Amino acid sequence: MTAVVEGFGGQIVGPQDAEYDAASRTVLVSGSPAYVFRPASVDDVRKAVRYAVESGLPLAVRGGGHAFPGFGTNDGGVVIELSGLAGIEVVDKDKHVVRIGGGATWGQVAAALAPYNLAISSGDTRSVGVGGLTLSGGMGWKVRKYGLALDSLVAVELVTAAGDVVRASAEENTDLFWAVRGGGGNFGIVTAFEFAAHPTTDIHFGKLVFPAAEIAEVLPRWAEYLRTAPAELTSIAAFANPFLGGPEAPLEIQVAYDGDDPELAAQAIDPLRDLGTLLADDVALTPYAEVLVDGAVPPPGIQLVTRSAFVDKDSVPEVLRILAAAGTSQGAPIIAVRSLGGAVAQVADDATAYAHRQAELMFATTTIGPPPVIEATRPAREQLWETLRPHVNGAYANFLSDDDVTDVYPAATYERLAEIKRKHDPDNVFSGNHNVRPA
């Protein structure tokens, strides 16, 4: 079907093609686009954007396809799937600058950089796309040491709504560079990222498991310790996993110590081991590329509903009390609490479009099941969030099932993004995201 766009060098998949069913859906959401474009070059991306604009068709862009609201597909429109632009190259060995195609996944990046003993602070799932995760933040196992994925960005190559190719960095198109670091896919299609990677070693990684009966006591102690723990230590506390017993599931504290020195790792992790009755401990020295997990693909008919918020220091005790009570009650959602601080908080709030720099924690609640289960648990979810509302702020776009941007951006950040949107995408061509409308 390449005849749809003259000179398009990649593949175009339509409803009559055998590949359409797979090409039309994301990891979590089914769609029925008119065409799925799979560009083989940046010029192909330009042609696909111009085709969508000239045809008046809605446009979706897909990197890894993990967005909870299903941003990587649509109904009746054009999908540009970037998997053909996944090259990874170390372009400056002295400064560890790595150029990564907009369709690459974090698993591909970690594997490609491992022979160089380099890494980029990214997410925690192999199949998640570099683009989607980076443009809205990027919290992973090195977040407290090296910050968000977007904090390592030095430049992007981007195709605009007009079909032009521009470069944005601290020296060029500086407004655009500010906006793409947190503003999501609102400003164009990033066909290449340039990151400053960092030297890495194997890391101490694994989980510590505590009884469900001790969650209310262990959780606040965990948060208090992380407040003064070495920046090399990043941790996630997860509980109420329905596959491990739901409200009776144990508390799993995942830890990543960014370093291969066993003595320093023990000094950092041992205080967590002493928080309660330790049921299991599988922390071990692990190559960084191997700590990323495979992303789960839910069976047909199974939905995921997730919601997130940030917690400032003063609200930590009350929020953790509410979450502990909810997690040990019937019908609890899965609850995961991520430690922040460290390098994330050392960047000014207005330095990037990701503005939640001073939050100590980010947590998310997730409900998994068929539509009747999702609907039946809705009142309990809404009540939980109503209880949390006075004590939390914001939302992390990468853990948000709806497309409402109300909580994602503080008012001043949104206003600045809207002005930049008006300049670079006045017709809101790139609306298939947590959408910032042109001012």
C-alpha positions as CSV (number, residue, x, y, z in Angstrom):
1,M,0.0,0.0,0.0
2,T,3.0,2.3,-0.3
3,A,1.2,4.0,-3.3
4,V,-0.9,6.0,-0.8
5,V,2.1,8.3,-0.3
6,E,4.4,8.9,-3.2
7,G,8.0,8.2,-2.3
8,F,7.3,6.7,1.1
9,G,10.1,4.2,1.7
10,G,8.7,2.3,4.6
11,Q,5.6,0.1,5.0
12,I,1.9,1.2,5.1
13,V,-0.5,-1.2,6.6
14,G,-4.3,-1.0,5.9
15,P,-7.3,-2.9,7.1
16,Q,-7.1,-5.5,4.3
17,D,-3.5,-6.5,5.2
18,A,-2.7,-9.6,7.2
19,E,-0.6,-7.5,9.7
20,Y,-3.4,-5.0,10.4
21,D,-4.8,-6.6,13.6
22,A,-1.4,-6.5,15.3
23,A,-0.4,-3.1,13.8
24,S,-3.6,-1.4,14.7
25,R,-3.4,-1.9,18.5
26,T,-1.1,-0.9,21.3
27,V,0.0,-3.0,24.2
28,L,-3.1,-2.1,26.2
29,V,-5.7,-0.7,23.7
30,S,-7.3,-1.8,20.4
31,G,-7.8,0.7,17.6
32,S,-9.1,0.8,14.0
33,P,-6.9,3.4,12.2
34,A,-7.2,3.9,8.4
35,Y,-3.5,3.4,7.9
36,V,-0.5,2.5,10.0
37,F,2.7,4.0,8.6
38,R,6.0,2.4,9.5
39,P,8.6,4.8,8.3
40,A,12.1,3.7,7.4
41,S,13.6,7.2,7.5
42,V,13.1,10.7,8.9
43,D,11.9,11.7,5.4
44,D,9.2,9.0,5.7
45,V,8.1,10.6,9.0
46,R,7.8,13.9,7.3
47,K,5.7,12.5,4.4
48,A,3.4,10.6,6.9
49,V,2.8,13.8,8.9
50,R,2.0,15.8,5.8
51,Y,-0.3,13.1,4.6
52,A,-2.2,13.1,7.9
53,V,-2.5,16.9,7.9
54,E,-3.5,17.2,4.2
55,S,-6.1,14.4,4.6
56,G,-7.5,15.9,7.8
57,L,-7.1,12.6,9.6
58,P,-6.4,12.3,13.3
59,L,-2.7,11.4,14.0
60,A,-1.3,9.0,16.6
61,V,2.3,8.3,17.2
62,R,3.6,5.0,18.6
63,G,7.0,4.3,20.1
64,G,6.8,1.4,22.5
65,G,2.9,1.5,22.7
66,H,2.7,1.3,26.4
67,A,0.7,4.5,27.1
68,F,-2.2,3.6,29.4
69,P,-4.8,5.7,27.5
70,G,-3.7,4.0,24.2
71,F,-2.2,7.1,22.6
72,G,-0.4,4.9,20.0
73,T,-3.5,4.2,18.1
74,N,-6.9,5.7,17.0
75,D,-10.0,5.1,15.0
76,G,-10.1,6.1,11.4
77,G,-6.9,8.1,11.5
78,V,-3.2,7.7,10.8
79,V,-0.8,5.9,13.1
80,I,2.9,6.5,12.7
81,E,4.8,3.6,14.3
82,L,8.5,4.4,14.8
83,S,9.9,0.9,15.3
84,G,11.9,1.2,12.1
85,L,13.9,4.2,13.6
86,A,15.6,2.4,16.4
87,G,19.3,2.9,15.8
88,I,21.6,3.3,18.8
89,E,25.1,4.9,18.4
90,V,27.7,6.3,20.7
91,V,28.5,9.5,18.8
92,D,30.9,11.0,21.3
93,K,32.9,8.5,23.3
94,D,34.6,11.2,25.5
95,K,31.3,12.8,26.6
96,H,29.4,9.5,26.4
97,V,26.8,11.0,24.1
98,V,24.5,8.4,22.6
99,R,22.1,9.0,19.7
100,I,19.0,6.9,19.9
101,G,16.3,6.5,17.3
102,G,12.8,7.6,18.3
103,G,11.4,4.1,17.9
104,A,13.9,2.3,20.2
105,T,13.0,0.6,23.4
106,W,14.8,0.8,26.7
107,G,15.8,-2.8,26.5
108,Q,17.5,-2.2,23.2
109,V,19.3,0.8,24.6
110,A,20.5,-1.1,27.8
111,A,21.8,-4.0,25.7
112,A,23.5,-1.8,23.2
113,L,25.3,0.3,25.9
114,A,26.3,-2.6,28.1
115,P,29.5,-3.4,26.0
116,Y,30.6,0.2,26.6
117,N,29.9,0.0,30.3
118,L,27.5,2.9,29.9
119,A,23.9,3.4,30.9
120,I,21.1,6.0,30.9
121,S,18.7,6.4,33.8
122,S,15.5,5.2,32.3
123,G,12.4,3.2,33.1
124,D,12.2,-0.3,34.5
125,T,10.7,-2.2,31.5
126,R,12.5,-3.5,28.4
127,S,9.7,-3.0,25.9
128,V,8.8,0.6,26.9
129,G,9.7,3.1,24.3
130,V,12.4,5.6,24.8
131,G,10.2,8.4,23.3
132,G,7.1,8.1,25.4
133,L,8.9,7.6,28.7
134,T,11.5,10.3,28.2
135,L,9.1,13.0,26.9
136,S,7.0,12.9,30.1
137,G,9.7,12.1,32.7
138,G,11.4,8.7,33.1
139,M,11.6,7.2,36.6
140,G,13.8,4.2,36.8
141,W,16.4,2.3,38.9
142,K,18.9,5.2,38.8
143,V,16.5,8.1,39.3
144,R,17.9,9.3,42.7
145,K,21.5,9.2,41.4
146,Y,21.1,10.5,37.9
147,G,17.7,12.0,37.8
148,L,14.9,11.4,35.3
149,A,15.6,10.1,31.8
150,L,14.8,13.6,30.4
151,D,17.5,15.1,32.7
152,S,20.1,13.3,30.6
153,L,18.9,14.7,27.3
154,V,21.2,17.0,25.4
155,A,19.3,17.3,22.1
156,V,16.4,16.0,20.1
157,E,15.7,15.8,16.4
158,L,12.0,16.5,15.8
159,V,9.5,16.5,12.9
160,T,7.1,19.4,13.3
161,A,3.4,19.6,12.4
162,A,4.5,21.4,9.2
163,G,6.7,18.4,8.3
164,D,10.0,20.2,8.9
165,V,12.9,18.7,10.7
166,V,14.4,20.8,13.5
167,R,17.0,20.3,16.2
168,A,16.4,21.4,19.8
169,S,19.0,21.7,22.5
170,A,20.3,24.2,25.1
171,E,21.6,26.2,22.2
172,E,19.0,25.7,19.4
173,N,15.2,26.1,19.6
174,T,15.6,26.4,23.4
175,D,11.9,26.9,24.0
176,L,11.2,23.6,22.2
177,F,13.9,21.9,24.2
178,W,12.4,23.1,27.4
179,A,8.9,21.9,26.3
180,V,9.9,18.3,25.2
181,R,11.4,17.6,28.6
182,G,8.1,16.9,30.3
183,G,5.6,18.2,27.7
184,G,5.0,14.8,26.1
185,G,4.4,14.4,22.4
186,N,2.6,17.7,22.0
187,F,5.3,19.4,19.9
188,G,6.2,17.0,17.2
189,I,7.6,13.5,16.5
190,V,11.1,13.0,18.0
191,T,13.0,10.9,15.5
192,A,16.2,10.9,17.4
193,F,17.3,11.6,21.0
194,E,20.8,12.5,22.1
195,F,21.5,11.5,25.7
196,A,24.6,12.0,27.9
197,A,25.0,8.4,29.2
198,H,27.1,7.7,32.4
199,P,29.6,5.0,33.1
200,T,28.0,2.1,34.9
201,T,28.9,-1.1,36.7
202,D,26.8,-4.1,37.8
203,I,24.3,-3.0,40.5
204,H,22.9,-4.6,43.6
205,F,19.3,-5.3,42.8
206,G,16.4,-7.3,44.2
207,K,13.5,-7.3,46.6
208,L,13.0,-7.4,50.4
209,V,9.7,-9.0,51.4
210,F,7.8,-8.2,54.7
211,P,4.4,-9.5,56.0
212,A,1.2,-7.7,55.0
213,A,0.5,-7.3,58.7
214,E,3.5,-5.0,59.0
215,I,2.8,-2.7,56.1
216,A,1.5,0.2,58.3
217,E,4.7,0.1,60.4
218,V,7.3,-0.7,57.7
219,L,6.1,1.7,55.0
220,P,6.7,5.0,56.9
221,R,10.0,3.8,58.1
222,W,11.0,3.0,54.6
223,A,10.1,6.5,53.4
224,E,11.9,8.1,56.4
225,Y,15.1,6.2,55.7
226,L,15.0,7.0,51.9
227,R,15.0,10.7,52.9
228,T,18.6,10.5,54.1
229,A,19.8,7.3,52.2
230,P,22.7,7.5,49.7
231,A,21.6,8.8,46.3
232,E,22.9,5.5,44.8
233,L,19.9,3.8,46.4
234,T,16.6,3.9,44.6
235,S,13.6,1.9,45.9
236,I,9.9,1.1,45.2
237,A,7.5,-0.3,47.8
238,A,4.6,-2.4,46.3
239,F,1.7,-4.2,48.0
240,A,-1.9,-5.4,47.5
241,N,-0.8,-7.4,44.5
242,P,-3.9,-9.5,43.6
243,F,-1.7,-12.3,42.2
244,L,0.0,-12.6,45.7
245,G,-3.1,-12.4,47.8
246,G,-4.5,-8.9,47.3
247,P,-5.1,-7.3,50.8
248,E,-3.1,-10.2,52.3
249,A,-0.2,-9.9,49.8
250,P,3.2,-9.1,51.4
251,L,5.0,-5.8,51.1
252,E,7.7,-6.0,48.5
253,I,10.4,-3.4,48.7
254,Q,12.5,-3.4,45.5
255,V,15.9,-1.9,45.8
256,A,18.6,-0.9,43.4
257,Y,22.0,0.2,44.7
258,D,23.9,1.8,41.8
259,G,27.4,0.3,42.4
260,D,29.2,-3.0,42.6
261,D,31.0,-2.5,46.0
262,P,29.4,-5.1,48.3
263,E,30.3,-3.2,51.5
264,L,28.8,0.1,50.4
265,A,25.8,-1.7,49.1
266,A,25.3,-3.4,52.4
267,Q,25.6,-0.1,54.3
268,A,22.9,1.4,52.1
269,I,20.5,-1.6,52.0
270,D,20.9,-3.1,55.5
271,P,18.7,-0.4,57.3
272,L,15.9,-1.5,55.0
273,R,16.4,-5.2,56.0
274,D,15.9,-4.2,59.6
275,L,12.5,-2.4,59.0
276,G,10.5,-5.5,60.0
277,T,10.2,-9.2,59.8
278,L,12.2,-10.0,56.7
279,L,10.5,-12.9,54.8
280,A,12.7,-13.0,51.7
281,D,15.8,-11.2,50.4
282,D,17.1,-11.9,46.8
283,V,19.3,-8.8,46.4
284,A,22.3,-9.7,44.3
285,L,24.9,-8.1,42.0
286,T,23.2,-7.9,38.6
287,P,24.2,-6.4,35.2
288,Y,22.1,-3.2,34.8
289,A,20.7,-4.4,31.4
290,E,19.2,-7.4,33.2
291,V,17.3,-5.6,35.9
292,L,14.8,-4.3,33.3
293,V,11.7,-6.5,33.2
294,D,9.6,-7.7,30.2
295,G,6.4,-5.7,29.9
296,A,3.3,-7.8,30.5
297,V,0.7,-7.9,27.8
298,P,-2.8,-8.3,29.2
299,P,-5.1,-11.0,27.7
300,P,-7.9,-9.8,25.5
301,G,-10.7,-8.2,27.5
302,I,-8.5,-7.3,30.5
303,Q,-8.2,-3.6,31.3
304,L,-5.8,-1.6,33.4
305,V,-6.8,1.5,35.2
306,T,-4.0,3.5,36.8
307,R,-3.8,6.8,38.5
308,S,-0.8,8.6,40.1
309,A,0.1,11.5,42.3
310,F,3.1,13.2,44.0
311,V,3.6,13.5,47.7
312,D,5.6,16.3,49.4
313,K,7.6,15.8,52.6
314,D,4.9,17.1,55.0
315,S,2.2,14.8,53.6
316,V,4.2,11.6,53.5
317,P,3.0,10.2,56.9
318,E,-0.7,10.7,56.2
319,V,-0.6,9.5,52.6
320,L,1.2,6.3,53.6
321,R,-1.3,5.7,56.4
322,I,-4.2,6.0,53.9
323,L,-2.4,3.8,51.4
324,A,-1.6,1.1,54.0
325,A,-5.2,1.0,55.2
326,A,-6.5,0.8,51.6
327,G,-4.0,-1.8,50.5
328,T,-5.0,-4.2,53.3
329,S,-8.7,-3.9,52.6
330,Q,-10.8,-6.0,50.3
331,G,-11.0,-4.8,46.7
332,A,-7.7,-2.9,47.0
333,P,-5.9,-1.7,43.9
334,I,-2.3,-2.6,43.4
335,I,-0.3,0.2,45.1
336,A,3.3,1.1,44.2
337,V,5.2,3.9,45.9
338,R,8.4,5.2,44.3
339,S,11.2,7.1,46.1
340,L,12.3,10.3,44.5
341,G,14.5,13.1,45.8
342,G,18.2,12.9,45.1
343,A,19.2,14.2,41.7
344,V,15.5,14.8,40.7
345,A,15.2,17.5,43.3
346,Q,18.5,19.2,42.4
347,V,17.0,20.6,39.2
348,A,15.0,23.8,39.4
349,D,11.2,23.4,39.2
350,D,11.0,25.6,36.1
351,A,14.1,24.2,34.3
352,T,12.0,21.7,32.4
353,A,8.3,21.1,31.7
354,Y,8.5,18.3,34.3
355,A,7.8,20.5,37.3
356,H,7.3,18.1,40.3
357,R,10.9,18.3,41.4
358,Q,10.5,18.6,45.2
359,A,8.1,15.6,45.7
360,E,9.5,12.9,47.9
361,L,7.3,10.2,46.6
362,M,5.3,9.3,43.5
363,F,2.7,6.6,43.9
364,A,0.3,4.9,41.6
365,T,-2.8,2.7,42.1
366,T,-3.7,0.1,39.4
367,T,-6.7,-2.0,39.0
368,I,-6.6,-5.0,36.6
369,G,-9.5,-7.0,35.3
370,P,-12.4,-7.4,32.8
371,P,-14.8,-4.4,32.5
372,P,-17.3,-5.7,35.1
373,V,-14.5,-5.8,37.7
374,I,-13.2,-2.4,36.7
375,E,-16.7,-1.0,37.1
376,A,-17.5,-2.8,40.3
377,T,-14.4,-1.4,42.0
378,R,-14.9,2.2,40.7
379,P,-16.7,3.5,43.9
380,A,-13.9,2.2,46.2
381,R,-11.2,3.7,43.9
382,E,-13.0,7.1,43.8
383,Q,-13.4,7.1,47.6
384,L,-9.7,6.3,48.1
385,W,-8.7,9.2,45.8
386,E,-11.2,11.5,47.5
387,T,-9.5,10.7,50.8
388,L,-6.1,11.3,49.3
389,R,-6.9,14.5,47.5
390,P,-6.1,17.0,50.3
391,H,-2.6,15.4,50.8
392,V,-1.3,14.9,47.3
393,N,-0.6,17.0,44.2
394,G,-0.1,16.7,40.5
395,A,0.0,13.5,38.5
396,Y,2.7,11.6,36.6
397,A,1.7,11.4,33.0
398,N,3.3,8.0,32.4
399,F,1.0,6.5,35.0
400,L,-2.3,7.9,34.1
401,S,-5.2,6.1,32.4
402,D,-7.1,9.2,31.3
403,D,-6.0,12.0,29.1
404,D,-6.8,14.9,31.4
405,V,-3.8,17.2,31.9
406,T,-5.4,19.1,34.8
407,D,-3.1,17.5,37.4
408,V,0.0,16.8,35.1
409,Y,1.1,20.4,34.8
410,P,1.0,23.3,37.3
411,A,-0.8,26.4,35.9
412,A,2.4,28.3,35.1
413,T,4.0,25.4,33.3
414,Y,0.8,24.7,31.3
415,E,0.6,28.3,30.2
416,R,4.2,28.3,29.0
417,L,3.6,25.0,27.2
418,A,0.4,26.4,25.5
419,E,2.4,29.3,24.2
420,I,5.1,27.1,22.7
421,K,2.3,24.8,21.3
422,R,0.8,27.8,19.5
423,K,4.2,28.5,17.9
424,H,5.0,25.0,16.8
425,D,1.6,23.2,16.4
426,P,-1.1,25.9,16.2
427,D,-3.6,23.5,14.7
428,N,-3.0,20.9,17.4
429,V,-2.0,18.2,14.9
430,F,-0.3,16.3,17.8
431,S,-3.3,15.9,20.0
432,G,-3.1,12.2,20.7
433,N,-1.4,12.6,24.1
434,H,-1.9,14.3,27.4
435,N,-2.9,17.2,25.3
436,V,-1.8,20.8,25.8
437,R,-4.0,23.0,23.5
438,P,-2.4,25.9,21.7
439,A,-2.8,29.2,23.6
